[in-house]
């Protein structure tokens, strides 16, 4: 994945305290109705904060 944020990303890739997860909108396929998923930008992956503490 590039350093650009997809609409579903909570932070830029590589940000401490984050990790990649499967996009829940497209279930990781990157596509919805034949078009790129608007949440993940077509990658199937989003960057989310990971819980702690």
PyMOL commands that set and color helices and strands:
alter all, ss='L'
color gray80, all
select strands_A, chain A and resi 18-22+31-32+35-36+45-49
alter strands_A, ss='S'
color yellow, strands_A
deselect
rebuild
show_as cartoon
